[in-house]
């Protein structure tokens, strides 16, 4: 028997009379809880502002010290190699700035000098120089005395440290700017420090990289001075939710902060992992959470500090605010339990069985429809006729979408919805990478196979779709035997060229692994063209019919590159912009200079061989081919023929080398045309 929503609401209203006392009780408790949370939020705001001020002052002192030392070097007050005066400058900065832990300098020849604070009692000078005991690590230790410092001891030890191997040096040596960076494994230290680093130029000559670093143990000492509530504590977390500073009044450069002690630390660690850890999106503003450990609830607030993704976490036991309220509530609750037990039980049963569960199931189905996951949706039984009808309508809608999704790229629709792109004509100029893939001999196959060509091509399209979507590509359309896809839209992708290259290689490998063959048993081969550049991307069409696609010269060139594979026997050709934007991530060979059909501008094209991170095959044949190409362009055809033959042999068969060798033979055996240039003209695809 089904009930209408009106009858169900009437029943719930009748029961509400019996539970009114409980509602009043709950509202009173909620008000008390909200007030306590407001108090906790106010404490959190004060703590966050205090920590933000301290962190800002610490960062500011580091940047000021860096600027002061750099000015001394740049103005040539002292030279960077002038050891005694340089040592004095570094020591004076550490004395003047108690929040600074390190000042260090690296030279392009691998030498290194640093001043390191050793707690409140002293400091050390660290130097690695080719002139010091066969490049041993020298440490001079000093102690602070009133108004001065006093030398204590000097030690030497073996070291392999070279600043050129570390990011703080390598990243800034080639830049004309400065900034913050994590630095690890400084000499004699296994801590991670945060350094403000930048290059130093003297008389327009780059001397090296100067850095000023802070250690989080100093921040731990500061946190020990805070008092969030009577029993709370404050912690500092990095961008990944890891606790990097804890309240510890003994912590400094010599005595590391005591991590992992106490329940409050465990609460901060759990909150960091849940709210900031992993690959899930991180909220930009403050975040609040309630954590329960061993039955004890804690209020946790995470507030951004505006540096390196750091956040201050305040952890306060709820009992600090609610202990008195909870006792009163418990006494009242005992009285109410006897009166309203039956009413609560009946209300909960009705709400959950008749309304809540069916609505939850339908809401779950609607969420699946929103994600286009419609295969598992079916009618949900309900005793309420309205909910039963709603579930039936939802199932019917899912069935219709299940058929419709076969004609629309589902992932594209999801991305368009997520990016908030309206379904109306229009587009924007975006920098993208475009892929065209085609099957060799498709025309002949379609003539021979007729309708059976669909069964042959289905595994190919599946392999192509999987390879493209795995690397965040957008499938534009299937055109007969061809596939068009692009990267960089609708979702912005800074690595669109590299991801497109990975997808192209995966597509070739997937077709090979799938063992797709034609009706004669020959393996199916594909050709791919890749190009990068600016294109108009958006909803192209009319108000009645739209297609989210890309148009422009970059698309036309990608299509022409796919066809140009025929001339060389290659599988993947990429344009110069794809080559440039992918950088060292890919392995390529420069194939030739082409003028593509319909374009007058010459284009240097490359064959994509593999990704650098997974390429371990010999590449001597690539070197031989590119040497042959250089001879070919310089009209040294005999040397070009020899180099192309070597490339063919080293690779164990290289169609492109054979093609180029044939061209060189033809040019060698006949007079060169007037104005000949090493440019290949391609025909229409």
C-alpha positions in Angstrom: 0.0 0.0 0.0 1.3 3.4 -1.0 0.8 6.6 1.0 0.7 10.1 -0.3 3.1 12.7 0.9 0.2 14.5 2.6 -0.7 11.5 4.8 3.0 11.0 5.7 3.3 14.6 6.7 0.2 14.4 8.8 1.6 11.4 10.7 4.9 13.3 11.2 3.0 16.4 12.5 1.0 14.2 15.0 4.2 12.8 16.3 5.8 16.2 16.5 3.5 17.1 19.4 5.0 14.4 21.5 8.6 15.4 20.7 8.2 19.2 21.0 9.9 19.1 24.4 12.8 17.3 22.9 13.0 19.9 20.1 13.2 22.7 22.5 15.9 20.9 24.4 17.8 20.3 21.2 17.5 23.9 20.2 18.9 25.0 23.5 21.8 22.7 23.2 22.4 23.8 19.6 22.5 27.4 20.7 25.0 26.6 23.4 27.1 24.6 21.0 27.0 27.4 18.4 28.1 29.9 21.0 31.0 27.7 22.0 32.0 27.3 18.4 31.9 31.1 17.9 34.2 31.4 20.9 36.5 28.8 19.4 36.4 30.6 16.0 37.3 33.9 17.7 40.3 32.2 19.5 41.3 30.6 16.2 41.2 34.0 14.4 43.4 35.5 17.1 45.9 32.7 17.0 46.0 32.6 13.2 46.6 36.4 13.1 49.4 36.1 15.7 51.1 33.2 13.8 50.6 34.9 10.5 52.3 38.0 11.9 55.2 36.0 13.3 55.7 34.0 10.1 55.5 37.2 8.1 58.1 38.8 10.4 60.3 35.8 10.0 60.0 35.8 6.3 60.6 39.5 6.1 63.7 39.3 8.2 65.1 36.6 5.9 64.3 38.7 2.8 65.8 41.8 4.4 69.0 39.9 5.4 69.3 38.5 1.8 68.9 42.0 0.4 71.5 43.5 2.7 74.1 40.8 2.0 73.4 41.0 -1.8 73.8 44.8 -1.8 77.2 44.4 -0.1 78.3 42.0 -2.8 76.7 43.8 -5.8 78.1 47.2 -4.7 81.5 45.5 -4.4 81.9 46.5 -0.8 83.5 43.1 -0.4 84.1 40.3 -2.9 82.2 37.0 -2.7 85.6 35.2 -2.5 86.9 37.5 0.2 86.7 35.0 3.0 87.4 37.0 6.2 85.1 39.9 5.4 82.4 37.6 4.0 82.5 35.6 7.2 82.0 38.8 9.2 79.0 39.9 7.2 77.3 36.5 7.5 78.0 36.3 11.3 76.7 39.8 11.8 73.4 39.1 10.0 72.8 35.9 12.1 73.4 38.0 15.3 71.1 40.8 14.1 68.3 38.5 12.9 67.5 35.9 15.6 64.8 34.2 13.4 67.3 33.3 10.7 69.0 29.9 10.8 71.2 29.8 7.7 72.9 32.2 5.3 74.8 30.4 2.5 76.4 31.1 -0.9 77.2 28.7 -3.8 79.6 29.4 -6.6 79.4 28.0 -10.2 82.6 26.0 -9.5 80.9 24.0 -6.8 82.4 25.8 -3.8 80.1 26.6 -0.9 80.1 28.8 2.2 77.5 29.1 5.0 76.8 30.5 8.4 74.5 28.3 10.6 72.9 29.2 13.9 73.4 26.6 16.6 70.5 27.5 18.9 70.8 30.4 21.2 74.3 29.5 22.3 76.4 29.8 19.2 76.8 29.3 15.5 79.1 27.6 13.0 80.8 28.6 9.7 80.7 25.9 7.0 82.9 26.0 4.0 83.7 23.7 1.1 86.5 24.8 -1.2 88.8 23.2 -3.7 91.7 24.7 -1.7 90.7 23.2 1.7 92.1 19.7 2.4 91.1 18.1 -0.9 87.7 19.7 -0.8 86.9 18.6 2.8 84.0 20.1 4.8 85.4 22.7 7.2 83.4 23.8 10.3 84.3 26.6 12.6 82.2 26.7 15.8 81.6 29.9 17.8 79.8 30.7 21.0 77.9 33.9 21.9 79.4 36.0 24.6 78.0 39.4 25.8 78.4 41.8 22.9 80.5 39.4 20.8 81.3 35.9 19.6 84.2 33.6 20.5 85.9 31.0 18.4 85.7 27.5 19.9 86.8 24.7 17.5 87.5 23.8 13.9 86.8 20.4 12.4 87.3 18.8 9.0 85.3 15.9 7.5 84.7 14.2 4.2 81.8 15.5 2.1 80.3 15.0 -1.3 78.1 18.1 -1.1 78.0 20.2 -4.2 75.5 23.2 -4.4 75.1 22.6 -8.2 73.3 19.4 -7.4 70.6 21.1 -5.4 67.5 23.0 -6.5 68.1 26.2 -4.5 71.2 26.7 -6.7 70.2 25.2 -10.0 66.8 26.9 -10.1 68.1 30.4 -9.5 71.5 30.4 -11.2 69.9 30.9 -14.6 67.2 33.4 -13.4 67.2 37.1 -12.8 64.8 37.0 -9.9 64.6 35.7 -6.4 62.1 33.7 -4.4 61.4 31.1 -1.8 62.3 27.4 -2.2 62.6 24.3 -0.1 66.2 23.3 0.5 67.2 19.8 1.8 70.3 18.1 3.0 72.5 21.1 3.7 76.0 20.1 4.9 75.8 18.5 8.3 72.0 18.8 8.4 69.2 16.5 7.3 66.4 19.0 7.9 64.2 20.7 5.3 64.6 24.4 5.5 62.9 27.2 3.6 65.3 29.5 1.8 64.9 32.9 0.1 67.4 32.6 -2.7 68.5 34.5 -5.8 71.5 35.2 -8.0 74.2 37.7 -7.3 75.7 39.7 -10.2 78.8 41.8 -9.8 79.8 44.1 -12.7 77.3 42.2 -14.9 79.0 38.9 -14.1 77.1 36.2 -12.3 79.0 35.3 -9.1 76.7 32.6 -7.8 73.5 32.2 -5.7 72.9 33.6 -2.2 70.3 32.2 0.1 68.9 32.9 3.6 67.0 30.1 5.3 64.7 29.6 8.2 64.1 26.3 10.2 60.6 25.4 11.4 62.0 24.5 14.9 62.2 28.3 15.6 58.5 28.5 14.8 57.9 25.6 17.2 59.4 27.6 20.0 57.1 30.5 19.1 54.0 28.2 19.1 54.8 27.2 22.7 54.1 30.8 23.7 50.5 30.7 22.5 47.6 29.5 24.6 44.5 28.7 22.5 42.0 28.1 25.3 43.0 26.4 28.5 43.8 23.1 27.1 44.4 23.8 23.3 47.5 24.1 21.1 48.5 25.5 17.8 50.4 23.7 15.0 51.8 24.7 11.6 51.0 22.3 8.6 52.5 22.3 5.1 50.5 22.3 1.9 50.1 18.5 2.1 48.8 18.5 5.6 52.0 17.3 7.3 52.7 18.8 10.7 56.0 20.8 10.5 55.9 22.9 13.7 54.6 22.0 17.1 54.5 23.8 20.4 58.0 23.2 22.0 59.7 25.9 24.0 63.0 24.0 23.9 63.2 23.7 20.1 65.9 25.4 18.1 68.5 24.5 15.4 70.3 22.1 17.8 67.3 20.6 19.6 64.6 19.6 17.0 61.0 20.0 18.0 59.4 17.0 19.6 57.1 15.7 16.9 54.4 13.0 17.6 53.8 13.7 21.3 50.3 14.0 22.8 46.8 13.7 21.6 46.6 17.2 20.3 49.4 16.4 17.8 47.5 13.3 16.7 44.4 15.4 16.2 46.3 18.0 14.1 47.9 15.2 12.0 44.6 13.5 11.3 43.0 16.8 10.4 45.8 17.7 8.0 45.6 14.3 6.3 41.8 14.5 5.9 41.5 18.1 4.7 44.8 18.6 2.9 46.4 15.2 2.2 46.2 13.3 -1.1 45.3 14.5 -4.5 41.9 16.0 -3.7 41.2 19.6 -4.2 42.1 21.9 -1.2 39.8 24.7 -0.1 41.4 28.1 -0.4 40.0 29.6 2.8 39.8 28.5 6.4 38.5 25.0 7.2 36.9 23.6 10.3 36.6 20.0 11.5 35.5 18.0 14.4 37.8 15.1 15.3 37.0 12.4 17.9 39.9 10.3 19.4 39.1 7.7 22.1 35.7 9.3 22.6 37.0 12.8 23.1 35.9 15.4 20.6 38.2 18.2 19.5 37.4 21.4 17.5 40.0 22.0 14.8 40.4 25.0 12.6 42.9 25.3 9.7 43.7 28.8 8.5 46.0 29.7 5.5 49.2 31.6 6.4 49.8 32.8 2.8 53.2 31.1 2.4 54.0 27.8 0.7 50.5 26.6 1.3 51.2 26.6 5.1 48.3 26.6 7.5 48.0 27.1 11.2 45.9 24.5 13.0 44.4 25.3 16.3 43.2 22.2 18.3 40.9 22.8 21.3 39.0 20.0 23.2 35.3 20.7 23.1 35.1 19.9 26.8 36.9 23.2 27.4 33.7 25.0 26.4 30.9 22.4 26.7 31.7 20.5 29.9 29.2 22.4 32.1 26.6 22.4 29.4 27.0 18.7 28.7 26.3 17.8 32.4 23.0 19.8 32.4 22.0 18.3 29.1 22.6 14.8 30.3 20.3 15.3 33.3 17.6 16.7 31.1 18.1 13.9 28.6 17.4 11.2 31.2 14.1 12.8 31.9 13.1 13.2 28.3 14.1 9.6 27.3 11.2 8.0 29.1 8.7 10.4 27.7 9.6 10.5 24.1 11.2 7.1 23.4 8.2 5.8 21.6 7.6 9.0 19.6 11.2 9.2 18.6 11.3 5.5 17.5 8.1 5.9 15.4 9.2 9.2 13.9 12.6 7.9 12.9 11.1 4.7 11.5 8.6 6.7 9.4 11.1 9.3 8.3 13.8 6.8 7.3 11.6 4.1 5.8 9.0 6.1 4.0 10.8 9.4 3.1 14.5 9.5 3.8 15.7 6.3 2.2 13.6 6.6 -1.0 14.7 10.2 -1.4 18.3 9.3 -0.7 18.2 6.6 -3.4 16.6 8.9 -5.9 19.1 11.6 -5.1 21.9 9.1 -5.6 20.4 8.2 -9.0 20.2 11.9 -10.0 23.9 12.3 -9.0 24.7 9.4 -11.2 22.8 11.0 -14.1 24.7 14.2 -13.5 27.9 12.2 -13.9 26.4 10.3 -16.9 26.7 7.0 -15.0 23.3 5.7 -16.0 23.8 2.0 -16.5 23.0 0.9 -12.9 19.8 3.1 -12.4 16.5 1.3 -12.0 13.1 2.0 -10.4 13.2 2.4 -6.6 10.2 1.0 -4.8 8.4 3.3 -2.4 5.2 3.4 -0.3 4.7 7.0 -1.3 3.1 7.3 -4.7 4.9 10.6 -5.5 8.3 9.2 -4.7 7.5 6.0 -6.7 6.5 8.2 -9.7 9.6 10.3 -9.3 11.8 7.2 -9.3 10.1 5.9 -12.4 10.7 9.2 -14.2 14.3 9.1 -13.1 14.7 5.6 -14.5 13.1 6.6 -17.8 15.4 9.6 -18.1 18.4 7.4 -17.4 17.4 5.0 -20.1 17.1 7.8 -22.6 20.5 9.2 -21.6 22.0 5.8 -21.8 21.2 5.7 -25.5 22.0 9.3 -26.1 25.5 9.1 -24.5 26.7 6.8 -27.3 26.5 9.8 -29.7 28.0 12.5 -27.4 31.5 12.4 -25.7 30.5 11.9 -22.1 33.8 13.1 -20.7 33.5 16.3 -22.7 30.0 17.0 -21.4 31.3 16.5 -17.8 34.1 18.9 -18.4 31.9 21.6 -20.0 29.5 21.4 -17.1 32.4 21.6 -14.6 34.0 24.6 -16.3 30.6 26.4 -16.6 30.7 26.7 -20.4 27.3 27.8 -21.7 25.6 25.9 -24.5 25.6 28.8 -27.0 27.8 29.7 -30.0 31.1 31.3 -29.1 34.7 30.5 -28.4 38.1 31.7 -27.1 41.6 31.7 -28.4 43.5 29.0 -26.4 46.9 27.4 -26.7 46.3 23.7 -27.3 47.8 20.6 -28.8 45.8 18.8 -31.6 46.0 15.1 -32.6 44.8 13.6 -35.8 44.9 9.8 -36.1 44.1 7.8 -39.3 44.1 4.1 -40.3 46.3 3.1 -43.3 44.4 1.7 -46.2 41.0 2.4 -44.8 39.4 3.2 -48.2 40.4 -0.1 -49.7 39.3 -2.0 -46.6 35.9 -0.3 -46.5 35.3 -1.2 -50.2 36.2 -4.8 -49.5 34.5 -5.3 -46.2 31.4 -3.2 -46.6 29.3 -3.2 -43.3 31.8 -5.5 -41.7 34.2 -2.5 -41.5 32.3 -1.4 -38.3 33.4 -4.6 -36.4 37.0 -4.1 -37.6 37.2 -0.5 -36.5 35.4 -0.8 -33.1 38.6 -2.1 -31.2 40.6 0.7 -32.8 38.2 3.4 -31.7 38.1 1.9 -28.2 41.9 1.8 -28.0 42.1 5.4 -29.2 39.5 6.7 -26.8 41.2 5.0 -23.8 44.7 6.4 -24.7 43.3 9.9 -25.2 41.2 10.1 -22.1 43.9 8.5 -19.9 46.1 11.5 -20.6 43.4 14.2 -20.1 42.6 14.7 -23.8 39.3 15.8 -25.3 37.9 13.7 -28.1 36.6 16.1 -30.7 35.1 13.7 -33.3 35.4 10.4 -35.1 35.5 10.9 -38.9 35.3 7.6 -40.7 38.6 5.9 -39.8 40.0 9.2 -38.3 40.1 10.5 -34.8 40.6 14.2 -33.8 41.4 15.1 -30.2 43.0 18.1 -28.5 44.5 19.0 -25.1 44.3 22.3 -23.2 40.6 22.8 -23.5 38.0 23.0 -22.0 40.2 22.4 -18.9 43.5 24.3 -18.9 46.5 22.0 -19.2 50.0 23.5 -18.8 51.5 20.2 -20.1 49.2 19.8 -23.0 52.0 19.1 -25.5 53.6 16.4 -23.3 50.3 14.8 -22.5 49.4 14.7 -26.2 52.7 13.0 -27.0 52.1 10.4 -24.3 48.6 9.7 -25.6 49.9 9.3 -29.2 52.6 6.7 -28.1 50.0 4.9 -25.9 47.6 4.8 -28.9 50.2 3.2 -31.1 51.1 0.7 -28.4 47.4 -0.1 -27.6 46.7 -0.9 -31.3 49.7 -3.1 -31.4 48.8 -4.9 -28.2 45.2 -5.3 -29.2 46.4 -7.3 -32.2 43.8 -5.7 -34.5 44.1 -7.2 -38.0 42.2 -6.7 -41.3 40.4 -9.4 -43.2 43.6 -10.6 -44.7 45.2 -11.0 -41.3 47.6 -8.1 -41.6 48.1 -5.9 -38.5 46.2 -2.6 -38.6 48.6 0.4 -38.7 47.8 3.9 -37.8 49.4 7.3 -38.5 49.3 10.3 -36.2 49.9 14.0 -36.6 50.5 16.3 -33.6 50.7 20.1 -33.6 50.5 22.8 -30.9 49.6 26.5 -31.1 46.7 28.9 -30.7 43.3 28.0 -32.0 39.7 29.1 -31.6 38.1 26.7 -29.2 34.4 26.7 -28.2 30.9 26.0 -29.3 30.9 26.2 -33.1 27.6 26.1 -34.9 24.2 27.6 -34.5 21.6 27.9 -31.7 20.0 24.7 -33.0 23.2 22.5 -33.3 26.5 23.0 -31.6 29.8 21.2 -31.7 32.5 21.9 -29.1 35.6 21.9 -31.3 38.8 23.7 -32.3 39.5 25.5 -35.6 42.5 27.3 -37.0 45.8 26.7 -38.7 47.1 24.6 -35.8 44.3 22.1 -36.5 45.0 22.1 -40.3 48.7 21.5 -39.8 48.1 18.5 -37.4 45.9 17.0 -40.1 48.5 17.5 -42.8 51.3 16.1 -40.6 49.2 12.9 -40.2 49.1 12.5 -43.9 52.8 13.4 -44.3 53.7 10.1 -42.5 53.0 8.4 -45.8 56.0 10.1 -47.4 58.5 8.8 -44.8 57.0 5.5 -43.5 56.7 7.0 -40.0 53.9 6.7 -37.4 53.9 9.9 -35.5 54.9 13.3 -36.8 54.9 16.4 -34.6 55.2 20.1 -35.4 58.0 22.4 -34.0 55.7 24.0 -31.4 54.9 20.6 -29.9 58.6 19.8 -29.9 59.4 23.0 -28.2 56.7 22.8 -25.5 57.5 19.2 -24.7 61.1 20.0 -24.1 63.3 17.2 -22.7 60.3 15.1 -21.8 60.3 13.4 -25.3 62.7 11.7 -27.6 62.5 12.8 -31.2 64.5 13.1 -34.4 64.4 16.0 -36.7 62.9 14.4 -39.9 62.8 17.1 -42.6 61.6 20.5 -43.7 58.2 20.4 -45.3 55.8 22.7 -47.1 52.4 21.3 -46.3 49.6 21.3 -48.8 47.7 24.6 -48.8 50.5 26.4 -46.8 53.4 28.4 -48.2 55.3 28.6 -44.9 58.0 26.0 -44.4 57.8 23.7 -41.4 60.5 21.7 -39.6 58.9 18.4 -38.6 60.0 15.8 -36.1 59.2 12.1 -35.6 58.2 11.2 -32.1 60.2 8.2 -30.9 59.3 7.9 -27.2 59.1 9.5 -23.8 62.4 10.3 -22.1 61.3 8.8 -18.8 60.8 5.4 -20.3 63.3 5.4 -23.2 66.3 3.1 -22.7 66.9 2.0 -26.3 70.1 3.0 -28.2 69.7 6.3 -30.0 72.8 6.2 -32.2 70.7 5.8 -35.3 69.0 9.1 -34.5 72.4 10.8 -34.4 73.3 9.2 -37.7 70.1 10.2 -39.4 70.3 13.8 -38.2 74.0 13.9 -39.5 72.7 12.7 -42.8 70.0 15.4 -42.8 72.6 18.0 -42.2 74.7 16.7 -45.1 71.6 16.6 -47.3 70.7 20.2 -46.6 74.4 21.2 -47.3 74.3 19.4 -50.7 76.9 16.9 -49.5 74.9 14.0 -50.9 77.5 11.3 -50.8 78.1 11.9 -47.1 74.3 12.1 -46.6 73.8 8.7 -48.3 76.4 7.1 -46.1 74.8 8.5 -42.9 71.3 7.5 -44.0 72.6 3.9 -44.7 74.2 3.9 -41.2 71.0 5.0 -39.6 69.0 2.3 -41.5 71.4 -0.4 -40.4 71.7 0.8 -36.7 67.9 0.8 -36.3 67.5 -2.5 -38.1 65.3 -1.0 -40.8 64.3 2.7 -41.0 61.9 3.6 -43.8 62.6 7.4 -43.4 66.4 6.8 -43.9 65.6 4.8 -47.1 63.4 7.6 -48.4 66.0 10.2 -47.8 68.8 8.1 -49.2 66.8 7.6 -52.4 66.3 11.4 -52.7 70.0 11.9 -52.2 70.8 9.4 -54.9 68.5 11.1 -57.3 70.0 14.5 -56.6 73.5 13.1 -56.9 72.8 11.5 -60.3 71.4 14.6 -62.0 72.1 18.3 -62.0 70.5 20.2 -59.2 67.6 22.4 -60.2 68.3 26.1 -60.0 67.5 27.5 -56.6 67.2 24.0 -55.1 66.6 23.9 -51.3 66.2 21.0 -49.0 62.5 21.4 -48.6 60.0 18.6 -49.3 56.6 19.5 -50.8 53.7 17.3 -49.6 50.6 16.5 -51.6 47.0 16.7 -50.4 46.1 14.1 -47.9 
